[in-house]
Amino acid sequence: METERGIRRRLEGTVVSDKMEKTVVVEVSRVQRHALYGKTLHRRKRYKAHDQANDCHAGDRVRIVESRPYSREKQWRVEEVLERAR
């Protein structure tokens, strides 16, 4: 979904918390090489994402997309559920 202000960022991650109403916490992991030593580093960051339908649960793989601010910490929304948890 493009806007006149640019292309929205999309990230894939795992839902780690669904205890809030219409909000999930998504943990996004990435692999990075150390600039000097070349060691592989595993980095992770948590994003609060808006889940309008309240249908995401802990363990689900989801895609989140940048959107308007919903609150002080929530500027992402769940675009789709890629894989359900068992």
Secondary structure by P-SEA (a helix, b strand, c coil): ccccccbbbbbbbbbcccccccbbbbbbbbbbcccccccbbbbbbbbbbbbccccccccccbbbbbcccccccccbbbcccccccc
